[in-house]
């Protein structure tokens, strides 16, 4: 009996592929995830408690000690020293005297480009909002709490902090799209410089509308969103920016949207994948475009292969999926938008990769007629 069992085990082992990674190597891989979690929390705390802003404001020649940083922000000096060491460990800060040991006299300064990446909301490379928005309850905490029930939610059930965080995270997408991304759609920028109507679908809190209004002063901007709170925020933002005279807001889900005057361009920024009925929305948009008008989809290009999913951009986008799943949705591969536009009779379809996590896909309504596949 022992011989038979041993033979069976040997046969099973022979049938299984030999591991191409050792336990030590796999442990190193897992520990990197823990280190990444620590780094994420260090950045998020630093942003919320203004530690990173204070470091950016400090004299870059002399740096600032943990005690001085604590005094400036009225925080506990011992805790601030712990945060500073975490910031050095995570590559956010440099300390004087490296690689000597860290002491109470160590003076800290931000690592190169960190202030731009984490604090400059107007810069196209800004990523600061991602660190705080991924810590909101609506992402991982709520996902885990409803993992058994599968209970969904919609934007009108999300908290104001989540709405504000998403708006902050979306800033660089609009920054890259307007005007740089639009300039890469053949002939579109020239057309908008002359004037016309631009429709910003899923306009959120109005960040993109303000940018569109300032960039194309001869255009009228229409914003459409299904969340009333976002519409209220957008109205305040537009008034504060002094562009309300050329802007109008409509509270409507995109599936029920009816554009009353045809537009030269319809934009959807990082929201097309959230449409409950993406084909119905695309039909509404096509109907609302003037002949020859452009539809520009700006979105996350979700990986189409397992290898790409394991990349850093793929891992970030897989994290976004935890919220998207709760609104009964997932990000889409960029090529899905080629198929979508072709299916609804758009022509001159093309795309531009703006960053590893941001691509635009565009198409034009035919100048006359044009087939539409069902």
N, C-alpha and C positions, 0 to 999 in steps of 0.2 A: 504493500500500500504506500509505504514511504517512497519507494522507487517510482511508482506511478505519479504521485503528486509532484515529486521533484522533476520528473520528465515533463509534466504538464506546465509547471512553472517555467522551465527552461524554454519550452516551445513558445509560451506566451511572451517571454522576454525577447526571444529571437524575432518574433513577429512585430514587436514594437520598434519604431525607429530609435536609433541611438541618440541620446540628447546631444545637441550641439552647443550647449552652454552648461557651465558648472554651477553648483549651488552658490559658490562664492560670487560668480559673475551675476547670477540672478539676484542675489542679495544686494549687490551694488546697484543694480537697476532699480530695485524697490526703494532702497535708501535714498536714491536721487529724487523719488517722488516725495518722500518726507522732507527732504531739504527744500524742494520746490514749494511745498506747503508752508514751511517756515518763512521762506522768502516772500511769498505772497502776503502772509499775515504781517510781516514787518513793513512792507510797503503800504498796505491798507491802513495800519495803525499810524504810520508816519504821515499819510495824507489826511486822515481824519483829525489827528491831533496837531496838525500843522508843523510837525517836526521837520518834514522835508522842505516846506516853505521857509521855515526859519533858517535851515542850512543854506538854502538858495540865497537868502538875504544876507548871510554872514559874509565877511570879508574873505574872498577866495585866497588872498595871500597868507593870511594868518590862520584861517579856519576858526573853529569854535570848540570849546571843551564841553563835555557833557554837563558840567555844573553851570556853565554860562548859558547853555541851551535850555536847561531846566529853569533857570532864573528868568530868562526871557519869556518863557511860556507859562510860568507859574506851575510847573510840574515837579514831581518828586525827583530829586537828582539821582538817587540810586536806580530808580526805574528807568530814567532817561539813559543812564550809562549802560544798562542792560540792552535797551533798544539800539543804542549806537553800536554796540558790539555785534548785535544781530544784523545791523545795516552794513557793517564792514563784511561780515560773513556772507551776506547775500549780494555783495558787489555794488551796493547802492552808494556807499561812502568809502572814502579813503581816509586813513589816519596818518598823522605825522609820525615819522620814525619807522615806518614799515620797512622791513619785516620785524622790527623789534617788538617786544611784548607790549600789549595795551596796558596803560596805567591811567590813573586819575588825571594825569597831565596831558594825555593824548588829545590832540586837536583834530577835529573832523571837518571834512569838506565833501560835498557831493562828487561822485564820480562823473567823468565827462558825459555830457548830453543828458544826464538824468533829469535835470531841471526842465529841460525842453520836453522830454518824453512824458514826464509825470505831471507837469504843472502848466505847460503852455497849451491851453485849449484851442488856440488859433492855429497851431502847427499841424500839418498833415500827418505827422508821425506820432501825435499825442495818443498815449495808451493809458493814461492815469485813471480814466473812468472805468476801465475794465476791472481793475483790482477791487474797487469798492462795489461795483454792481454785482459781481459774482458772489459777494458775501451777503447779498440781500436774501431775505427769507424765501422769496419766490423762486430761487434757483434750487439749491441742493436740499435745504431744510424741508421745504414743502414737498419736494419730490419724494424724499424719504418717508415723510409722514403719510403720504397717500399711495405709497408703492403697492400696498395691498388692495386698496379700493379702486385705484385708477381714477379717482375723482379729478375732473378737469377744471380749469378756470378760464377766465377771459380777462382782457385788459381792464375792464371796469371793476374787476374784483381785486386788482393789484393796488398796493399801497402807494401813496404819493412819493415816498422815497425811491421806490422802484421806478416809477415814471420819470422822476428827475434823473435817476442814475442812467436809465436807458437814453435819455436825451443827451446826457453828457458823453456817454459812450459813442453815440452816433455823430458827434461833432466832427471828428476827423473824416468820417465817410462823406459828409457834405463838403468839407474842406477840399478833399481830393476830387470830388465830383464836380464842384462848381468853383472855378471855371475849367480846371485842367482836364477832367474827364469828358466834359461836354465838348471841349475844344477838339477832342479826338474823334468825335462823331462827324463824318464828312459833311460840311456845309451848315451844321446846326448852329454853331456859335454866330456865324455871320447873319443867319436868319433872325436869331434872337436879339442881336444888336440893333436890328431894324425895328423890332417890336413884335407884338403878338401876345398870345395868352399862354402861360405855362401853368400846368396843373401839377401840384405836388400831392400825390396820393399817399395816404397814411402819413400825413404831414407831422403828426406828433405835436410837440410843444412849439412848433413854428421856427425852429432853428434854421432849417433849410429855406423856408420862405423868406426870412430876412436876408439870407445870403443871396438868394435868387433876385430879390428886389434890388439890392445894392449893386449886383453884378450886371443886371440887365434893366437899366432904368426906364427903357421904353416899353417894357412888358408889364402886363397885368398878371398877378399871381393869384391863383385859386388853390386853397388848401382844403383837402378832404380827409376826415378821420372819423372812425367809428367810436372813439372814446371821448365822451363829453368833457371830462376833466382836462384832457390834452387840448381840446379846442379852446377851453377857457384860458389855459396857460398860453396858448398860441396867440390869442387875441391880446393879452397883456404884453407879450413879447413884441408883437407887431406895433402896438401903440408906443411902447417905449422906444422902439427903433425909428419911429417917425415914418413908417411906410404903409400905414393902414389905408391911406387914400388910394393905393394901387393894389391892395390885397383884399381878398374876401375868403371867408371860412364857411365850410358846409359840414354839418355833423351828419355823417352817413356811413354805414358799412360800404366797402367798395363793391360788394356784390349787388347792392341796390343803388349804386351811384349812377346819376344821370348828369352828364356835363351839358349845361344848357347852351353854351356857345362853344363852337369848335375851337380846339387848341392847336397851336403850332408844335407844342411839345408836352408830353405827359411823362412825369418822372415818378419812379417808385424807389425809395432808398431803404435798403435792408428790411423790407417788409413784404415783398412779393411772395416769399415762401410761406407767409402766414395766412394767405387768403384761404378761406374755407372752400371756395369754389374758384380755382385759379382760371379756369376757362371762361366762366361767366364774367369775372373781373376783366379779363383781356378783351372779351367782346365789348364790354362797356367802354373800355379805353379806346378801342379801335373806332367805335361809333362816335366818340367824343373828339377824335382828331380830325383836323382839316385834311383834305387830300394832300398827300405829300408830307404830312406831319409825322413827327418822330416819337417813338416810345422808348424810353431809356430805363432799363432795370439795373439798379446798383445793389449788389448783394454779396453775401459770403459765398464763395465757390466751394461747396462742400466736397471733400475728396471722393474720387471715384474708385480708388484702389485701397487695399489694406496697407500697403507701404506708405501711401500718402497720408492715410489716417494716423499713422504712427509718427508723422512729422510734427514739429512744434505747431505750425498753423493748424494741422489736423487735430491735434490734441486740444487746442483752444476752442476750435469749432465744435468738437465733441462735447465740451463743457457747456457751450451755449445750448446744445440739444436738450439738456436737462430741463431748461425752462420751456423750450419750444414744445417738448413732448406734452407738457401740462396744458398747453393751449391746443392740443391735438394736432401737432404739426412737427415737421422736421425741416432742417435746411436742405437745399436742393443742389445737386451738381450744376455747374454753370451751363453745361450742354443741354440741360433740361429746358433752359430758356430759349435756346435755338429752336428746339422742337416746338415749344409753345408758340413762338412768334410765327414760325412757318405754318403751323396748324391753323392760324387765324389770318392767313393771307398777307402777312407783312413781307416786305421786300428789303433788299439791301441790308440783310442781317449781318451783324458783325459783333466783335467783342474786343475789350481791352482789359488786360490784367494790370490793375493799378498797384496792388501789393499782393503778397501771398494770401491775404485774407479778404481781399476786396477786388471784385471784377465788375465791369459793366457790360451788359449785353444790350444791343440796340437794333431797332428795325423801323421801317418807315411804312406808313399806310400808302398804298399805291395812289398815284396822282388821279387815277380814274379806275373804277371797277376793282377787279382783283378777286381771284378765287378765295374762298374760305372753306377749308376742310371741316367737316362736322366733328 
